[in-house]
Amino acid sequence: MFRKAVLLLLAVLLLPACGTLPPLFPTSPPPTAREAEEDLFQKAEVSYRQQKYNQARLGYLTYLERYPQGKYAPWARLREAELLGLIGDWAGALRRYQALLDRGPEKEIAWKARYGIGQANFKLGQYQQATQVLDNLTATDLPRSLWFSTQALLAEIALKQGQVIQAFTRLRLAAQDLPSGDQEWFEDLKSRLVEQAGPGELEHLATLYRDTPLSAALLLRLARLAQEAGRPQEAQNWVNTLKERFPQSPEAAAAERLFTAARARALGVLLPLSGDFGNIGLKVRQGMELAAKGAPVDLLFRDTHNDPSSTPQLVRDLSQDQNLLAMLGPLTSGVAQSAAQAAQASGVPLIALSQKADITQTGDLIFQDFLTARQQVRALVRRTLGQQGIKRYAILYPDSPYGRTFLENFQAELAAQGGELTVQEAYAPGTRDFAGALTSLKAAFQPDPAAPPGFEALFIPDDPATVAAIAGQLADTPLRGVQLLGTNLIHAPETPEAQLKALEGILFPDAFFTGDPEAAVQNFIAAYQQQYGEAPDYLAAQGYVVVKVIAQLLETDKTLTRSDLPRRLLALKEFPGLPWFKGFNDRREAESVLYLLTIKDGRVQMAP
């Protein structure tokens, strides 16, 4: 018995030599064919949702090549057709939609393909074919979002053909499913419809559709047309009808302003008044309110919440106010761009208070009044190259949008003014380890002991803490005598004493400095402190300047209109009492007199 037990034990111990045992920690099995197919399609979908259209189209084509009869093949073909339209190939999109429909896809895909055929025909100017396809589509039991899009597109086609009444009928049907549709598209269609309609069409529709909320826009338009034609009593009658039928509508609120005698002109102000940027918006608001005291302007503040998607609607709502002269703001780049596009489309001048590069290229109604990267580097280069004779420069910048923007502008300005950028190094944002970058700078600074230094000034576009940390690491190196340059970020309140010591001698620009002895500057500071109990900063000064400019224009011309304002702004050169402001250039960007500041004896001072 014992012998048998021993033999059995030996057999068990020898098993690994005789065969393959399962691994102790099994690995995950390879994906199945279905999982691989699913993964390939979903990756293309992600690119589609992220608006990476070329990447998405390649993904769908790859999927169709591998799985021409796959589970998602109809959807991939639909997406391919949609993407052709998005890149402007509407003829190609039309062919793809038709080929997909010929395959007899499931109902939902067939509906979308038929809508796509109507849309492609519309884009190709084939309005009769588009209308026929879309009309037939409305006879089916469509999902609510597709019902909205189909009726809205039919309204679009009717407007293109000058058929205002048909367009209104279609838009009224689309409004039934507006919660499932595109609010921005709907509002744009409504605005264009009432602008395109003649007085007779407006009155006919307002009478026929008495209780349709869309009629509020028709009545407001009738009131404005009568007012502009010098028929105030008729205009007042239309306003009364509007307020009676739709008392809570935005159009009724706009009409209320239309006939208020001798009231101040309105300025729409788009600022972040809550959330992470609320404290910044408050500074600008306080400066604006100080400038508006006793001035013929009424400030209409709207909170942008730093949300680009909601800003266009704020702009459109404000633009309906006949008394609105212009809009001011927003502050952040993303919100400013969406606001500028909406203001240009609405025909309202906007003065952006943002560093957003080239925002004035949005249109001829868009101005900019804010300290930009271009202005800062121009001031630094003019001072160091023109007055101090520095010729060779280096830049050490954070690899972030802010840092790269300053790098590009610094390169361009040096090229324009005849300076030379001999070395550029980047570092990760937020790091405190600059060893690698500084090693490269040291090597470039003195590659040959007999040669002159590789650069005479070092530009670091970052906050005081970071620049001070870098300056501290330069103290015991050959670079300690190099002229440090910074941006207006250096001009930060409550900078610790140790950082100020490390930043001794740095040069940086700013558009506002409380230490300026200029009487107009000190008058503003005193008025602000009396009103709010604190010293103003650049943001407060910027808000003050932009409102003061328009207020002074209104004091000289109380009949100033939206259409006249851009021309009047471009004619400005400077204003008494506003020493910072020197008018707008031909790109509609405000020109400002910048301070060149330095740190000496632990205090920010004007550079000698």
PLY file of the C-alpha trace (Angstrom):
ply
format ascii 1.0
element vertex 608
property float x
property float y
property float z
element edge 607
property int vertex1
property int vertex2
end_header
0.00 0.00 0.00
2.79 2.41 0.93
4.58 1.63 -2.35
1.45 2.49 -4.35
1.09 5.81 -2.51
4.68 6.77 -3.27
4.26 5.92 -6.95
1.08 8.02 -7.11
2.84 10.99 -5.51
5.73 10.74 -7.97
3.28 10.64 -10.88
1.66 13.84 -9.66
5.04 15.58 -9.23
6.13 14.54 -12.70
2.97 15.77 -14.40
4.46 19.15 -15.48
7.16 17.29 -17.41
4.63 15.20 -19.23
2.17 17.89 -20.26
1.34 21.58 -20.16
-0.35 22.83 -17.00
-2.60 25.89 -17.05
-0.69 29.08 -16.17
-0.86 30.14 -12.53
-2.19 33.64 -13.58
-4.20 33.18 -16.83
-3.94 36.06 -19.34
-7.01 37.71 -20.83
-8.27 35.88 -23.90
-7.82 37.65 -27.24
-10.85 39.63 -28.37
-13.44 37.75 -30.32
-14.22 38.67 -33.91
-17.40 40.42 -32.77
-15.50 42.39 -30.15
-12.86 43.45 -32.72
-15.61 44.60 -35.08
-17.36 46.54 -32.29
-14.10 48.18 -31.22
-13.22 49.33 -34.76
-16.63 50.92 -35.30
-16.72 52.63 -31.89
-13.28 54.17 -32.44
-14.59 55.76 -35.64
-17.67 56.98 -33.73
-15.49 58.65 -31.10
-13.54 60.51 -33.81
-16.85 61.54 -35.40
-18.19 62.97 -32.11
-14.87 64.81 -31.57
-15.24 66.36 -35.04
-12.03 64.70 -36.26
-13.70 64.12 -39.59
-10.79 62.85 -41.69
-9.82 60.38 -38.97
-13.45 59.29 -38.56
-13.92 58.74 -42.30
-10.78 56.61 -42.46
-12.13 54.57 -39.54
-15.48 53.93 -41.21
-13.83 53.03 -44.54
-11.52 50.58 -42.74
-14.50 49.05 -41.00
-16.39 48.60 -44.30
-13.35 47.07 -45.97
-13.06 44.44 -43.23
-16.75 43.94 -42.50
-18.77 44.86 -45.63
-21.74 42.88 -44.29
-21.04 43.61 -40.64
-23.50 44.57 -37.93
-22.60 48.26 -38.20
-22.04 48.42 -41.97
-25.26 50.43 -42.64
-24.32 52.96 -39.97
-20.77 53.21 -41.31
-22.13 53.92 -44.81
-24.48 56.56 -43.38
-21.63 58.23 -41.53
-19.45 58.19 -44.65
-22.17 60.05 -46.56
-22.60 62.58 -43.72
-18.86 63.22 -43.59
-18.67 63.90 -47.32
-21.29 66.60 -46.80
-19.42 68.04 -43.83
-16.29 68.49 -45.93
-18.31 70.08 -48.75
-18.61 67.21 -51.23
-22.40 67.27 -51.47
-22.51 65.52 -54.84
-20.49 62.64 -53.36
-22.72 62.62 -50.28
-25.83 62.41 -52.49
-24.45 59.35 -54.30
-23.56 57.63 -51.00
-26.99 58.31 -49.48
-28.75 56.96 -52.58
-26.55 53.84 -52.67
-27.28 53.21 -49.00
-31.02 53.59 -49.57
-30.86 51.13 -52.49
-29.61 48.49 -50.04
-32.94 48.60 -48.17
-31.61 49.45 -44.69
-33.62 49.37 -41.49
-36.21 52.11 -40.96
-34.15 54.50 -38.81
-31.21 54.49 -41.21
-33.52 54.84 -44.21
-35.11 57.97 -42.66
-31.71 59.53 -42.06
-30.53 58.67 -45.57
-33.66 60.26 -47.09
-33.07 63.39 -44.99
-29.46 63.38 -46.19
-30.64 63.20 -49.82
-32.90 66.21 -49.22
-30.09 68.12 -47.52
-27.59 67.32 -50.29
-30.05 68.45 -52.97
-30.61 71.68 -51.03
-26.87 72.33 -50.78
-26.54 71.70 -54.52
-29.28 74.26 -55.25
-31.77 71.61 -56.41
-34.63 73.00 -54.34
-37.51 71.21 -56.10
-35.92 67.76 -55.65
-35.03 68.58 -52.04
-38.58 69.70 -51.23
-40.10 66.60 -52.81
-37.85 64.22 -50.83
-38.37 66.05 -47.53
-42.13 66.42 -48.04
-42.43 62.68 -48.54
-40.34 62.13 -45.43
-42.75 64.16 -43.26
-45.52 61.69 -44.16
-43.73 59.01 -42.08
-43.64 58.54 -38.32
-40.29 60.27 -37.80
-38.42 60.58 -34.48
-39.03 64.03 -33.01
-35.49 65.36 -33.58
-35.57 64.33 -37.24
-39.06 65.82 -37.62
-37.69 69.14 -36.37
-34.68 69.02 -38.73
-36.85 68.11 -41.74
-39.34 70.96 -41.15
-36.53 73.42 -40.40
-34.76 72.47 -43.64
-38.00 72.91 -45.58
-38.28 76.38 -44.01
-34.69 77.07 -45.10
-35.54 76.06 -48.68
-38.68 78.23 -48.70
-36.65 81.25 -47.56
-34.09 80.63 -50.31
-36.95 80.72 -52.81
-38.47 83.89 -51.29
-41.56 82.02 -50.04
-41.92 83.69 -46.63
-45.41 82.42 -45.80
-44.47 78.82 -46.59
-41.29 79.23 -44.55
-43.32 80.48 -41.58
-45.67 77.48 -41.84
-42.73 75.07 -41.82
-41.03 76.88 -38.94
-44.26 76.73 -36.96
-44.32 72.95 -37.43
-40.65 72.70 -36.43
-41.42 74.66 -33.25
-43.64 71.82 -32.06
-40.50 69.76 -31.44
-38.05 72.52 -30.58
-36.99 70.77 -27.30
-35.64 67.94 -29.49
-34.15 70.25 -32.11
-31.43 72.81 -32.68
-32.34 76.01 -30.78
-29.64 78.08 -32.48
-30.77 77.06 -35.97
-34.39 77.79 -35.06
-33.59 81.29 -33.76
-31.50 82.06 -36.83
-34.32 80.97 -39.14
-36.82 83.08 -37.20
-34.59 86.17 -37.37
-34.00 85.80 -41.11
-37.66 85.16 -41.78
-38.91 88.34 -40.08
-36.15 90.38 -41.75
-37.04 89.00 -45.19
-40.81 89.39 -44.84
-42.50 92.50 -46.19
-45.05 94.46 -44.10
-47.97 92.82 -45.90
-46.64 89.31 -45.26
-45.91 90.14 -41.62
-49.42 91.47 -41.03
-51.04 88.54 -42.86
-49.15 85.98 -40.76
-49.69 87.86 -37.49
-53.43 87.92 -38.18
-53.67 84.31 -39.36
-51.63 82.86 -36.50
-52.78 85.00 -33.60
-51.77 82.67 -30.78
-48.57 81.15 -32.17
-45.57 82.31 -30.07
-43.69 82.88 -33.33
-46.09 85.76 -34.03
-44.44 87.80 -31.27
-41.41 88.32 -33.53
-43.72 89.38 -36.39
-45.47 92.01 -34.24
-42.17 93.41 -32.96
-40.89 93.71 -36.52
-44.10 95.52 -37.58
-43.68 97.96 -34.69
-40.07 98.68 -35.65
-40.88 99.17 -39.33
-43.65 101.63 -38.45
-41.37 103.50 -36.05
-38.57 103.74 -38.65
-41.09 105.00 -41.23
-42.15 107.86 -38.94
-45.56 106.40 -37.95
-45.26 106.33 -34.14
-48.96 105.80 -33.47
-49.11 102.74 -35.73
-45.95 101.46 -34.09
-47.48 101.93 -30.63
-50.57 100.00 -31.74
-48.45 97.05 -32.79
-46.60 97.19 -29.47
-49.90 97.18 -27.58
-51.03 94.12 -29.56
-47.75 92.38 -28.83
-47.95 93.06 -25.09
-51.59 91.96 -24.99
-51.04 88.62 -26.77
-47.56 87.70 -25.51
-46.94 89.70 -22.29
-44.08 87.47 -21.02
-42.17 87.14 -24.29
-38.65 88.54 -24.91
-40.18 90.52 -27.79
-42.58 92.28 -25.39
-39.63 93.26 -23.17
-37.78 94.62 -26.22
-40.87 96.55 -27.33
-41.13 98.14 -23.89
-37.77 99.78 -24.49
-38.67 100.86 -28.02
-40.89 103.75 -26.96
-39.28 104.90 -23.73
-38.59 108.59 -24.31
-35.20 110.19 -23.65
-33.73 107.14 -21.97
-30.04 106.22 -21.92
-28.57 104.11 -24.70
-27.99 100.49 -23.78
-24.68 98.61 -23.80
-24.84 94.83 -23.52
-22.05 93.54 -21.27
-21.00 89.88 -21.42
-18.88 88.91 -18.41
-18.28 85.85 -16.21
-20.14 86.95 -13.08
-20.15 83.58 -11.32
-17.99 80.45 -11.14
-14.21 80.27 -11.40
-13.87 83.57 -13.26
-16.53 85.49 -11.31
-13.97 87.51 -9.34
-12.33 88.64 -12.60
-15.67 89.65 -14.09
-16.50 91.61 -10.93
-13.38 93.78 -11.29
-14.30 94.67 -14.88
-17.92 95.32 -13.90
-16.93 97.72 -11.13
-14.75 99.73 -13.50
-17.61 99.90 -16.02
-20.16 101.00 -13.42
-17.83 103.77 -12.25
-17.47 105.04 -15.84
-21.25 104.89 -16.37
-22.07 107.14 -13.37
-23.81 110.21 -14.75
-23.22 109.07 -18.35
-25.99 108.53 -20.94
-25.48 104.74 -20.96
-27.41 101.88 -19.44
-25.35 98.74 -18.78
-27.16 95.44 -19.38
-25.01 92.76 -17.71
-25.28 89.11 -18.74
-23.40 86.23 -17.08
-21.51 84.14 -19.65
-20.68 81.39 -17.08
-17.55 80.85 -19.23
-19.75 78.75 -21.53
-19.20 79.29 -25.30
-22.33 77.30 -26.19
-24.77 79.59 -24.36
-23.19 82.90 -25.33
-24.62 83.23 -28.88
-28.15 83.15 -27.50
-27.30 85.90 -25.00
-26.05 87.99 -27.91
-29.15 87.36 -30.01
-31.49 88.19 -27.12
-29.68 91.46 -26.42
-29.57 92.40 -30.10
-33.38 92.48 -30.24
-33.32 95.57 -28.03
-33.68 98.44 -30.49
-31.99 100.76 -28.00
-28.84 98.59 -27.82
-25.84 100.43 -29.29
-23.06 97.87 -28.81
-21.80 94.95 -26.75
-18.73 94.73 -24.54
-16.84 91.57 -23.59
-16.50 88.66 -23.04
-13.16 87.98 -21.35
-12.06 84.41 -22.09
-10.94 83.41 -25.58
-13.42 80.62 -26.30
-16.43 82.63 -25.18
-15.18 85.75 -26.97
-14.99 83.95 -30.31
-18.55 82.60 -30.13
-19.84 86.01 -29.01
-18.02 87.77 -31.86
-19.52 85.44 -34.45
-23.04 85.93 -33.06
-22.64 89.73 -32.81
-21.39 89.99 -36.39
-24.31 87.89 -37.60
-26.76 90.03 -35.57
-25.37 93.32 -36.90
-24.26 94.62 -33.49
-20.78 96.14 -32.87
-18.82 94.28 -30.19
-15.67 95.37 -28.37
-14.01 92.18 -27.12
-12.16 92.35 -23.80
-10.06 89.29 -24.50
-6.51 88.36 -25.52
-7.93 86.11 -28.27
-5.58 86.50 -31.24
-7.06 87.81 -34.50
-10.60 87.98 -33.11
-11.27 91.14 -35.12
-10.97 89.06 -38.31
-14.43 87.68 -37.44
-15.98 90.71 -39.16
-16.04 94.47 -39.58
-18.21 95.00 -36.48
-15.73 93.35 -34.10
-13.21 95.46 -32.15
-10.73 94.46 -29.44
-9.54 96.40 -26.41
-7.32 94.28 -24.22
-3.63 93.80 -23.53
-2.44 91.20 -26.05
0.70 89.10 -26.32
1.64 91.00 -29.48
1.51 94.37 -27.69
3.60 93.09 -24.78
6.45 91.63 -26.80
6.49 94.68 -29.06
6.99 96.95 -26.02
9.74 94.72 -24.61
11.66 94.49 -27.89
11.37 98.21 -28.63
12.75 99.03 -25.19
15.61 96.49 -25.06
16.64 96.54 -28.71
15.95 100.19 -29.48
17.06 101.83 -26.22
19.41 99.34 -24.54
21.09 98.05 -27.71
20.40 94.37 -26.99
20.59 92.33 -30.18
20.55 88.65 -29.18
17.75 87.05 -27.18
16.74 83.72 -25.65
13.32 82.51 -24.58
12.47 79.91 -21.93
8.76 79.24 -22.06
6.12 76.85 -20.70
4.92 74.34 -23.29
1.32 75.56 -22.98
-1.02 77.63 -25.19
0.03 80.75 -23.25
3.75 80.01 -23.62
3.51 79.06 -27.29
1.53 82.22 -28.09
4.28 84.37 -26.60
6.96 82.35 -28.40
5.28 82.96 -31.78
4.80 86.67 -31.13
8.36 87.07 -29.79
9.80 85.40 -32.90
7.71 87.62 -35.18
8.54 90.85 -33.34
12.29 90.18 -33.25
12.23 89.45 -36.98
10.33 92.69 -37.62
12.61 94.87 -35.48
15.95 93.29 -36.42
16.70 91.30 -33.29
17.96 87.71 -33.20
16.48 84.80 -31.25
19.53 82.61 -30.70
18.00 79.93 -28.48
14.57 78.74 -27.38
13.84 76.15 -24.71
10.56 74.84 -23.30
9.59 73.25 -20.00
6.52 71.41 -18.78
3.88 73.74 -17.27
3.83 73.59 -13.47
7.28 72.03 -13.12
9.97 73.29 -10.79
12.71 71.19 -12.37
14.41 73.37 -14.97
17.75 71.57 -14.97
17.58 70.29 -18.55
16.44 73.59 -20.02
18.98 75.60 -18.03
21.80 73.28 -19.13
20.93 74.04 -22.77
20.75 77.77 -22.04
24.14 77.75 -20.33
25.68 75.91 -23.28
24.18 78.37 -25.75
25.16 81.38 -23.63
28.92 80.85 -23.87
29.82 78.12 -26.34
33.29 79.63 -26.75
34.95 81.59 -23.87
36.59 83.87 -26.43
33.32 84.67 -28.20
30.68 87.17 -27.07
27.71 85.76 -25.11
25.12 83.86 -27.16
22.35 86.13 -25.84
21.97 89.24 -23.70
18.32 88.97 -22.60
16.19 86.02 -21.49
12.40 86.18 -21.89
10.34 83.95 -19.53
6.57 84.32 -20.13
5.20 82.85 -16.89
3.92 83.75 -13.41
6.08 85.36 -10.69
6.62 82.12 -8.75
7.95 80.25 -11.77
10.13 83.09 -13.05
11.50 83.65 -9.54
12.36 79.94 -9.23
14.24 80.06 -12.55
15.99 83.32 -11.61
17.11 81.73 -8.34
18.72 78.86 -10.23
20.56 81.34 -12.47
22.08 83.27 -9.56
25.31 81.26 -9.32
25.82 80.75 -13.06
27.31 82.85 -15.89
23.70 83.82 -16.78
23.20 85.89 -13.62
23.90 89.16 -15.48
21.48 88.50 -18.34
18.55 90.93 -18.59
15.39 89.05 -17.57
12.15 89.87 -19.39
8.62 88.90 -18.36
4.96 89.49 -19.14
2.30 91.39 -17.22
1.80 88.24 -15.10
4.79 89.46 -13.07
2.66 92.44 -11.96
0.72 90.33 -9.46
-0.59 91.64 -6.13
0.76 90.20 -2.88
3.84 88.62 -4.46
5.97 87.18 -1.60
9.05 89.13 -0.60
11.40 86.24 -1.50
10.06 86.15 -5.05
10.37 89.93 -5.44
14.00 89.66 -4.35
14.72 86.96 -6.94
13.02 89.09 -9.63
15.08 92.20 -8.94
15.85 94.04 -12.19
13.39 92.18 -14.43
11.61 94.20 -17.15
7.93 93.57 -17.94
5.05 95.53 -19.53
1.58 96.34 -18.24
-1.28 98.57 -19.32
-2.04 99.97 -15.86
0.13 101.07 -12.94
-1.17 102.73 -9.78
2.22 104.38 -9.26
1.84 106.55 -12.38
1.82 110.21 -11.21
-0.32 111.27 -14.22
-3.26 113.32 -12.86
-5.90 111.44 -14.88
-4.62 108.10 -13.58
-4.62 109.27 -9.98
-8.12 110.75 -10.37
-9.42 107.39 -11.56
-7.68 105.56 -8.70
-9.11 107.96 -6.11
-12.65 107.68 -7.51
-12.44 103.89 -7.60
-11.12 103.65 -4.04
-13.86 105.97 -2.79
-16.54 103.90 -4.55
-15.31 100.38 -3.72
-12.85 100.76 -0.84
-9.93 99.15 -2.70
-7.33 100.02 -5.31
-8.19 99.23 -8.95
-6.20 96.83 -11.11
-5.81 96.50 -14.88
-9.16 94.71 -15.26
-11.02 97.50 -13.49
-9.19 100.12 -15.55
-10.04 98.26 -18.77
-13.74 98.18 -17.94
-13.60 101.88 -17.07
-11.86 102.85 -20.33
-14.14 100.99 -22.74
-17.37 102.40 -21.23
-15.89 105.90 -20.94
-14.98 105.90 -24.63
-18.52 105.11 -25.75
-20.07 107.43 -23.13
-18.03 110.36 -24.42
-19.04 109.55 -28.01
-22.70 109.63 -26.94
-22.25 112.94 -25.15
-21.21 114.51 -28.45
-23.77 112.64 -30.59
-26.94 111.44 -28.84
-28.29 110.07 -32.14
-25.36 107.69 -32.61
-26.52 104.39 -34.18
-25.14 100.87 -34.40
-24.26 101.33 -38.05
-22.38 104.59 -37.35
-20.46 103.36 -34.30
-17.68 101.36 -36.08
-16.77 104.36 -38.23
-16.73 106.67 -35.20
-14.56 104.25 -33.20
-12.01 104.00 -36.01
-11.80 107.81 -36.17
-10.74 108.06 -32.50
-7.16 108.82 -31.63
-7.21 109.61 -27.93
-9.47 111.01 -25.23
-8.87 113.59 -22.49
-8.85 111.82 -19.15
-7.90 108.44 -20.63
-4.10 108.52 -20.95
-3.89 104.76 -21.65
-6.12 104.80 -24.74
-4.71 105.88 -28.12
-7.50 104.82 -30.46
-8.08 101.78 -32.69
-5.75 100.75 -35.50
-6.87 99.60 -38.96
-7.29 96.05 -37.57
-9.82 97.49 -35.07
-7.47 96.69 -32.16
-7.07 99.29 -29.42
-3.65 100.89 -29.21
-2.52 101.43 -25.62
0.44 103.20 -24.03
2.12 100.43 -22.05
4.18 100.91 -18.93
7.62 99.30 -18.80
7.98 98.20 -15.20
10.75 96.70 -13.13
11.31 95.50 -9.58
13.74 97.47 -7.48
14.30 97.29 -3.72
11.42 94.81 -3.45
8.85 97.11 -5.12
7.33 97.39 -8.59
8.43 100.66 -10.16
8.40 102.33 -13.56
11.60 101.40 -15.40
13.95 104.37 -15.77
0 1
1 2
2 3
3 4
4 5
5 6
6 7
7 8
8 9
9 10
10 11
11 12
12 13
13 14
14 15
15 16
16 17
17 18
18 19
19 20
20 21
21 22
22 23
23 24
24 25
25 26
26 27
27 28
28 29
29 30
30 31
31 32
32 33
33 34
34 35
35 36
36 37
37 38
38 39
39 40
40 41
41 42
42 43
43 44
44 45
45 46
46 47
47 48
48 49
49 50
50 51
51 52
52 53
53 54
54 55
55 56
56 57
57 58
58 59
59 60
60 61
61 62
62 63
63 64
64 65
65 66
66 67
67 68
68 69
69 70
70 71
71 72
72 73
73 74
74 75
75 76
76 77
77 78
78 79
79 80
80 81
81 82
82 83
83 84
84 85
85 86
86 87
87 88
88 89
89 90
90 91
91 92
92 93
93 94
94 95
95 96
96 97
97 98
98 99
99 100
100 101
101 102
102 103
103 104
104 105
105 106
106 107
107 108
108 109
109 110
110 111
111 112
112 113
113 114
114 115
115 116
116 117
117 118
118 119
119 120
120 121
121 122
122 123
123 124
124 125
125 126
126 127
127 128
128 129
129 130
130 131
131 132
132 133
133 134
134 135
135 136
136 137
137 138
138 139
139 140
140 141
141 142
142 143
143 144
144 145
145 146
146 147
147 148
148 149
149 150
150 151
151 152
152 153
153 154
154 155
155 156
156 157
157 158
158 159
159 160
160 161
161 162
162 163
163 164
164 165
165 166
166 167
167 168
168 169
169 170
170 171
171 172
172 173
173 174
174 175
175 176
176 177
177 178
178 179
179 180
180 181
181 182
182 183
183 184
184 185
185 186
186 187
187 188
188 189
189 190
190 191
191 192
192 193
193 194
194 195
195 196
196 197
197 198
198 199
199 200
200 201
201 202
202 203
203 204
204 205
205 206
206 207
207 208
208 209
209 210
210 211
211 212
212 213
213 214
214 215
215 216
216 217
217 218
218 219
219 220
220 221
221 222
222 223
223 224
224 225
225 226
226 227
227 228
228 229
229 230
230 231
231 232
232 233
233 234
234 235
235 236
236 237
237 238
238 239
239 240
240 241
241 242
242 243
243 244
244 245
245 246
246 247
247 248
248 249
249 250
250 251
251 252
252 253
253 254
254 255
255 256
256 257
257 258
258 259
259 260
260 261
261 262
262 263
263 264
264 265
265 266
266 267
267 268
268 269
269 270
270 271
271 272
272 273
273 274
274 275
275 276
276 277
277 278
278 279
279 280
280 281
281 282
282 283
283 284
284 285
285 286
286 287
287 288
288 289
289 290
290 291
291 292
292 293
293 294
294 295
295 296
296 297
297 298
298 299
299 300
300 301
301 302
302 303
303 304
304 305
305 306
306 307
307 308
308 309
309 310
310 311
311 312
312 313
313 314
314 315
315 316
316 317
317 318
318 319
319 320
320 321
321 322
322 323
323 324
324 325
325 326
326 327
327 328
328 329
329 330
330 331
331 332
332 333
333 334
334 335
335 336
336 337
337 338
338 339
339 340
340 341
341 342
342 343
343 344
344 345
345 346
346 347
347 348
348 349
349 350
350 351
351 352
352 353
353 354
354 355
355 356
356 357
357 358
358 359
359 360
360 361
361 362
362 363
363 364
364 365
365 366
366 367
367 368
368 369
369 370
370 371
371 372
372 373
373 374
374 375
375 376
376 377
377 378
378 379
379 380
380 381
381 382
382 383
383 384
384 385
385 386
386 387
387 388
388 389
389 390
390 391
391 392
392 393
393 394
394 395
395 396
396 397
397 398
398 399
399 400
400 401
401 402
402 403
403 404
404 405
405 406
406 407
407 408
408 409
409 410
410 411
411 412
412 413
413 414
414 415
415 416
416 417
417 418
418 419
419 420
420 421
421 422
422 423
423 424
424 425
425 426
426 427
427 428
428 429
429 430
430 431
431 432
432 433
433 434
434 435
435 436
436 437
437 438
438 439
439 440
440 441
441 442
442 443
443 444
444 445
445 446
446 447
447 448
448 449
449 450
450 451
451 452
452 453
453 454
454 455
455 456
456 457
457 458
458 459
459 460
460 461
461 462
462 463
463 464
464 465
465 466
466 467
467 468
468 469
469 470
470 471
471 472
472 473
473 474
474 475
475 476
476 477
477 478
478 479
479 480
480 481
481 482
482 483
483 484
484 485
485 486
486 487
487 488
488 489
489 490
490 491
491 492
492 493
493 494
494 495
495 496
496 497
497 498
498 499
499 500
500 501
501 502
502 503
503 504
504 505
505 506
506 507
507 508
508 509
509 510
510 511
511 512
512 513
513 514
514 515
515 516
516 517
517 518
518 519
519 520
520 521
521 522
522 523
523 524
524 525
525 526
526 527
527 528
528 529
529 530
530 531
531 532
532 533
533 534
534 535
535 536
536 537
537 538
538 539
539 540
540 541
541 542
542 543
543 544
544 545
545 546
546 547
547 548
548 549
549 550
550 551
551 552
552 553
553 554
554 555
555 556
556 557
557 558
558 559
559 560
560 561
561 562
562 563
563 564
564 565
565 566
566 567
567 568
568 569
569 570
570 571
571 572
572 573
573 574
574 575
575 576
576 577
577 578
578 579
579 580
580 581
581 582
582 583
583 584
584 585
585 586
586 587
587 588
588 589
589 590
590 591
591 592
592 593
593 594
594 595
595 596
596 597
597 598
598 599
599 600
600 601
601 602
602 603
603 604
604 605
605 606
606 607
